[in-house]
Amino acid sequence: MVVNFIYYINYLTYDVVMGFVTVSAKVRRELWEKLRSYGVNISEVIRRALEEEIKKREEKEAKKLLNEASKLLRKLSEEEIVKSVRESREER
């Protein structure tokens, strides 16, 4: 039987004033023991994984927005684009 173990991790070691929170993860005891035996900084691993996940999602969202903008721009004629750029320059 695999025993679940709750291991509390301080998400960074700064206090609440700095805007940080504590994140907890439930892992198998065996996994936790192996991580400890290898001297793995669990907080750092989780922090990097969360940052990478955010980066992936932000990139996905940016690609979606660029795709939507591209579709809109394709509907404009070259003359409309040139006119808009000229008007924008004149406003400066």
N, C-alpha and C positions, 0 to 999 in steps of 0.2 A: 504494500500500500504506500502510495506516495503521500507524504505529509506536506501539506501546504504551509508555507511559512511567510508571515508578513514581515517584510523588512522595510523599515522606514528610512527614507533617504532625505537628507537635507539638500534641497535644490539650491546649490551654492551655500555658503556658510555665512552669508550676510543676514542681518536682521530684517524684520518686516519693513522697517522704514525705507530700506533700499528697494522695495517692491518685489521681493522674492517670495516664493511660496515653497512649502514642503510637498514633495511628490512621493507617493508610496506605490510600491509594486509588489504583487504577490508572486512569489517564485517557489519552485520546488526546493526543498531543503538541500537536496543533492547538488543542484545548480549553485545555490548560495555558498555551500561548503567548498565547491571547486573554485568559485570566484575568489573566495577568501584565501584558499591555499595558493593561488597564483598571484595574490597581491593585487587583484584588479580593483581599480578605483571605480566602484559601482556608480557613484554619483556622476563622475565624469562620463562614463559610458552612456548612461541614461541621458545626460545633458546633451551630448553630441548627437545621439539618436533623435531626440526631440527637435533639436535645431535642424538636422538634416531633413526630417519630415516636414517641418515648416517651409524650408527652402524648396523642397519638391512641390508642395502645394501652391506656394507663391508663384513658382515658375509655370505650373499648370494653369493657374488663373491668368497670368500675364499672357500666355499663349492664346488662351481663349479670347481675351479682350483684343489682342492683336488680330486674331482671325475675324472677329466681328467688325473691327475697324476697317480691315482690308476689304470685307464684303461691301461696306458702305462706300468706301473710296472708289471701288470698281464701278459704282453706279454714276459717278461724276465724270463729266467729259474733261478732256485736257484743258479746254478753254475755261471751264468753271474753276478748275484748280489754279490756273495761272491768274485769273481775275481775283480770286480769293487771296492768293499770296501777295499780289500787288496792293490790294486794299489794306492788307495787314501791315505791309511795309510803310504805306503812306500814313497810317494811324500813329506810327512811332514818331 
